[in-house]
Amino acid sequence: MFLFEYTYLLLLLFPLLYCLYRCREAVVKRSFVHLQLFVLKRPRVWIQDLLKLLIALLLVLALASPVLIDKSNPLNRKGIDIVLAIDASGSMRASGLSEVRESRFETVQRVVKSFILKRLNDNVGIVLFGDFAFIASPVTYEKEVVAQMLSYLQTGMAGDNTAIGEGIEQSIRALSFSKAKTKVIILLSDGEHNSGRISPKDAVAIAQEKGIKIYTIAVGDDFNPALLREISSETGGKSYAAVNEEELLGVYEQINQMESSQIKSQNFLKKEYFYHYLLLLAFALLSFYILRRFRGNA
């Protein structure tokens, strides 16, 4: 939106324009006997008046401070806060999800990255879990940064076991500063819970208390379907299983249809000022006007 910050200063144009029209320089008549001795130049008064008009107009417009305002607030839109809890245990080094020769974790990285970039209106974060869990990327609107961070993660960074309880707990911690009405954890694992200082049951209880919905995705063939179903059903989410990349893409596409909610945040306005351009142009015209007067061409 383009507007003037101090619109009322535009009223100065009326007295200035009136003065430019009425307050003209008086023409003083001189008498000479031998006019043939002078080369007469017809004065170009209209150029002088035009320069004065433009300079006055530019100065008033600069005073009114033209500004381009961007009211699109990336922190105040319809969206949800999502944490992607990803299993990085040793078993995720196994292959089989994709037709190309790569590990489960590499396939998951590719699919999850695509999912992140599709969540245009949401805040997204990443938690990695193995023997323990840690927040690899805080919940943020900068999805490109989160997707790039995901590329640097590797299996074994959190140990080779599977601490699903800690994965949920750290995801809840990542959402602790969230002001979104809807908060979601999407937990992906290929194994059973066998590590960590907190059980999945206790972690789910915390999620229930905070109103966080958990979706679970099982990959591979050595997971505990009953546990994952229980985690999702008790928090209002859904449980999925994927045996290949195509099914995994389909799961994330289904989750991508989740209902959005309003994120509350502080107001934000991005302003771009243009008054300095007008002042530079006015200064250039004023310099040209003074130069003409000095040379006697006005």
TANORLIN-V802420 format. One record per residue. N is the residue number from 0. RES is the residue in one small letter. SS is DSSP state (hx for helix, st for strand, lp for the rest). BURIAL is + if it has 24 or more other C-alpha atoms within 12 Angstrom, else -. Layout:
n=N res=RES ss=SS burial=BURIAL
n=N res=RES ss=SS burial=BURIAL
This chain:
n=0 res=m ss=lp burial=-
n=1 res=f ss=st burial=-
n=2 res=l ss=st burial=-
n=3 res=f ss=st burial=+
n=4 res=e ss=lp burial=-
n=5 res=y ss=lp burial=-
n=6 res=t ss=hx burial=-
n=7 res=y ss=hx burial=-
n=8 res=l ss=hx burial=-
n=9 res=l ss=hx burial=+
n=10 res=l ss=hx burial=-
n=11 res=l ss=hx burial=-
n=12 res=l ss=hx burial=+
n=13 res=f ss=hx burial=-
n=14 res=p ss=hx burial=-
n=15 res=l ss=hx burial=-
n=16 res=l ss=hx burial=-
n=17 res=y ss=hx burial=-
n=18 res=c ss=hx burial=-
n=19 res=l ss=hx burial=-
n=20 res=y ss=hx burial=-
n=21 res=r ss=hx burial=-
n=22 res=c ss=lp burial=-
n=23 res=r ss=lp burial=-
n=24 res=e ss=lp burial=-
n=25 res=a ss=lp burial=-
n=26 res=v ss=lp burial=-
n=27 res=v ss=lp burial=-
n=28 res=k ss=lp burial=-
n=29 res=r ss=lp burial=-
n=30 res=s ss=lp burial=-
n=31 res=f ss=lp burial=-
n=32 res=v ss=lp burial=-
n=33 res=h ss=lp burial=-
n=34 res=l ss=hx burial=-
n=35 res=q ss=hx burial=-
n=36 res=l ss=hx burial=-
n=37 res=f ss=lp burial=-
n=38 res=v ss=lp burial=-
n=39 res=l ss=lp burial=-
n=40 res=k ss=lp burial=-
n=41 res=r ss=lp burial=-
n=42 res=p ss=lp burial=-
n=43 res=r ss=lp burial=-
n=44 res=v ss=hx burial=-
n=45 res=w ss=hx burial=-
n=46 res=i ss=hx burial=-
n=47 res=q ss=hx burial=+
n=48 res=d ss=hx burial=-
n=49 res=l ss=hx burial=-
n=50 res=l ss=hx burial=+
n=51 res=k ss=hx burial=+
n=52 res=l ss=hx burial=+
n=53 res=l ss=hx burial=+
n=54 res=i ss=hx burial=+
n=55 res=a ss=hx burial=+
n=56 res=l ss=hx burial=+
n=57 res=l ss=hx burial=+
n=58 res=l ss=hx burial=+
n=59 res=v ss=hx burial=+
n=60 res=l ss=hx burial=+
n=61 res=a ss=hx burial=+
n=62 res=l ss=hx burial=+
n=63 res=a ss=lp burial=+
n=64 res=s ss=lp burial=+
n=65 res=p ss=st burial=+
n=66 res=v ss=st burial=+
n=67 res=l ss=st burial=-
n=68 res=i ss=st burial=-
n=69 res=d ss=st burial=-
n=70 res=k ss=lp burial=-
n=71 res=s ss=lp burial=-
n=72 res=n ss=lp burial=-
n=73 res=p ss=lp burial=+
n=74 res=l ss=lp burial=+
n=75 res=n ss=lp burial=+
n=76 res=r ss=lp burial=+
n=77 res=k ss=st burial=+
n=78 res=g ss=st burial=+
n=79 res=i ss=lp burial=+
n=80 res=d ss=st burial=+
n=81 res=i ss=st burial=+
n=82 res=v ss=st burial=+
n=83 res=l ss=st burial=+
n=84 res=a ss=st burial=+
n=85 res=i ss=st burial=+
n=86 res=d ss=st burial=+
n=87 res=a ss=lp burial=+
n=88 res=s ss=lp burial=+
n=89 res=g ss=hx burial=+
n=90 res=s ss=hx burial=+
n=91 res=m ss=hx burial=+
n=92 res=r ss=hx burial=+
n=93 res=a ss=lp burial=+
n=94 res=s ss=st burial=+
n=95 res=g ss=lp burial=+
n=96 res=l ss=lp burial=+
n=97 res=s ss=lp burial=+
n=98 res=e ss=lp burial=-
n=99 res=v ss=lp burial=-
n=100 res=r ss=lp burial=-
n=101 res=e ss=lp burial=-
n=102 res=s ss=st burial=+
n=103 res=r ss=hx burial=+
n=104 res=f ss=hx burial=+
n=105 res=e ss=hx burial=+
n=106 res=t ss=hx burial=+
n=107 res=v ss=hx burial=+
n=108 res=q ss=hx burial=+
n=109 res=r ss=hx burial=+
n=110 res=v ss=hx burial=+
n=111 res=v ss=hx burial=+
n=112 res=k ss=hx burial=+
n=113 res=s ss=hx burial=+
n=114 res=f ss=hx burial=+
n=115 res=i ss=hx burial=+
n=116 res=l ss=hx burial=+
n=117 res=k ss=hx burial=-
n=118 res=r ss=lp burial=+
n=119 res=l ss=lp burial=+
n=120 res=n ss=lp burial=+
n=121 res=d ss=lp burial=+
n=122 res=n ss=st burial=+
n=123 res=v ss=st burial=+
n=124 res=g ss=st burial=+
n=125 res=i ss=st burial=+
n=126 res=v ss=st burial=+
n=127 res=l ss=st burial=+
n=128 res=f ss=st burial=+
n=129 res=g ss=lp burial=+
n=130 res=d ss=lp burial=+
n=131 res=f ss=lp burial=+
n=132 res=a ss=st burial=+
n=133 res=f ss=st burial=+
n=134 res=i ss=st burial=+
n=135 res=a ss=st burial=+
n=136 res=s ss=st burial=+
n=137 res=p ss=st burial=+
n=138 res=v ss=st burial=+
n=139 res=t ss=st burial=+
n=140 res=y ss=lp burial=+
n=141 res=e ss=lp burial=-
n=142 res=k ss=hx burial=+
n=143 res=e ss=hx burial=-
n=144 res=v ss=hx burial=-
n=145 res=v ss=hx burial=+
n=146 res=a ss=hx burial=+
n=147 res=q ss=hx burial=-
n=148 res=m ss=hx burial=+
n=149 res=l ss=hx burial=+
n=150 res=s ss=hx burial=+
n=151 res=y ss=hx burial=-
n=152 res=l ss=lp burial=+
n=153 res=q ss=lp burial=+
n=154 res=t ss=lp burial=+
n=155 res=g ss=st burial=+
n=156 res=m ss=lp burial=+
n=157 res=a ss=lp burial=+
n=158 res=g ss=st burial=+
n=159 res=d ss=lp burial=+
n=160 res=n ss=lp burial=+
n=161 res=t ss=lp burial=+
n=162 res=a ss=lp burial=+
n=163 res=i ss=hx burial=+
n=164 res=g ss=hx burial=+
n=165 res=e ss=hx burial=+
n=166 res=g ss=hx burial=+
n=167 res=i ss=hx burial=+
n=168 res=e ss=hx burial=+
n=169 res=q ss=hx burial=+
n=170 res=s ss=hx burial=+
n=171 res=i ss=hx burial=+
n=172 res=r ss=hx burial=+
n=173 res=a ss=hx burial=+
n=174 res=l ss=lp burial=+
n=175 res=s ss=lp burial=+
n=176 res=f ss=lp burial=-
n=177 res=s ss=lp burial=+
n=178 res=k ss=lp burial=+
n=179 res=a ss=st burial=+
n=180 res=k ss=lp burial=+
n=181 res=t ss=lp burial=+
n=182 res=k ss=st burial=+
n=183 res=v ss=st burial=+
n=184 res=i ss=st burial=+
n=185 res=i ss=st burial=+
n=186 res=l ss=st burial=+
n=187 res=l ss=st burial=+
n=188 res=s ss=st burial=+
n=189 res=d ss=lp burial=+
n=190 res=g ss=lp burial=+
n=191 res=e ss=lp burial=+
n=192 res=h ss=lp burial=+
n=193 res=n ss=lp burial=+
n=194 res=s ss=lp burial=+
n=195 res=g ss=lp burial=+
n=196 res=r ss=lp burial=-
n=197 res=i ss=lp burial=+
n=198 res=s ss=lp burial=+
n=199 res=p ss=hx burial=+
n=200 res=k ss=hx burial=+
n=201 res=d ss=hx burial=-
n=202 res=a ss=hx burial=+
n=203 res=v ss=hx burial=+
n=204 res=a ss=hx burial=+
n=205 res=i ss=hx burial=+
n=206 res=a ss=hx burial=+
n=207 res=q ss=hx burial=+
n=208 res=e ss=hx burial=-
n=209 res=k ss=lp burial=+
n=210 res=g ss=lp burial=+
n=211 res=i ss=st burial=+
n=212 res=k ss=st burial=+
n=213 res=i ss=st burial=+
n=214 res=y ss=st burial=+
n=215 res=t ss=st burial=+
n=216 res=i ss=st burial=+
n=217 res=a ss=st burial=+
n=218 res=v ss=st burial=+
n=219 res=g ss=lp burial=+
n=220 res=d ss=lp burial=-
n=221 res=d ss=lp burial=-
n=222 res=f ss=lp burial=+
n=223 res=n ss=lp burial=+
n=224 res=p ss=hx burial=+
n=225 res=a ss=hx burial=-
n=226 res=l ss=hx burial=+
n=227 res=l ss=hx burial=+
n=228 res=r ss=hx burial=+
n=229 res=e ss=hx burial=-
n=230 res=i ss=hx burial=+
n=231 res=s ss=hx burial=+
n=232 res=s ss=hx burial=-
n=233 res=e ss=hx burial=+
n=234 res=t ss=lp burial=+
n=235 res=g ss=lp burial=-
n=236 res=g ss=lp burial=+
n=237 res=k ss=lp burial=+
n=238 res=s ss=st burial=+
n=239 res=y ss=st burial=+
n=240 res=a ss=st burial=+
n=241 res=a ss=st burial=+
n=242 res=v ss=lp burial=+
n=243 res=n ss=lp burial=+
n=244 res=e ss=hx burial=+
n=245 res=e ss=hx burial=-
n=246 res=e ss=hx burial=-
n=247 res=l ss=hx burial=+
n=248 res=l ss=hx burial=+
n=249 res=g ss=hx burial=-
n=250 res=v ss=hx burial=+
n=251 res=y ss=hx burial=+
n=252 res=e ss=hx burial=-
n=253 res=q ss=hx burial=-
n=254 res=i ss=hx burial=+
n=255 res=n ss=lp burial=+
n=256 res=q ss=lp burial=-
n=257 res=m ss=lp burial=+
n=258 res=e ss=lp burial=-
n=259 res=s ss=lp burial=+
n=260 res=s ss=st burial=-
n=261 res=q ss=st burial=-
n=262 res=i ss=st burial=+
n=263 res=k ss=lp burial=-
n=264 res=s ss=lp burial=-
n=265 res=q ss=lp burial=-
n=266 res=n ss=lp burial=-
n=267 res=f ss=lp burial=-
n=268 res=l ss=lp burial=-
n=269 res=k ss=st burial=-
n=270 res=k ss=st burial=-
n=271 res=e ss=st burial=-
n=272 res=y ss=st burial=-
n=273 res=f ss=lp burial=+
n=274 res=y ss=hx burial=+
n=275 res=h ss=hx burial=-
n=276 res=y ss=hx burial=-
n=277 res=l ss=hx burial=+
n=278 res=l ss=hx burial=+
n=279 res=l ss=hx burial=-
n=280 res=l ss=hx burial=-
n=281 res=a ss=hx burial=+
n=282 res=f ss=hx burial=-
n=283 res=a ss=hx burial=-
n=284 res=l ss=hx burial=+
n=285 res=l ss=hx burial=+
n=286 res=s ss=hx burial=-
n=287 res=f ss=hx burial=-
n=288 res=y ss=hx burial=+
n=289 res=i ss=hx burial=-
n=290 res=l ss=hx burial=-
n=291 res=r ss=hx burial=-
n=292 res=r ss=hx burial=-
n=293 res=f ss=hx burial=-
n=294 res=r ss=hx burial=-
n=295 res=g ss=lp burial=-
n=296 res=n ss=lp burial=-
n=297 res=a ss=lp burial=-
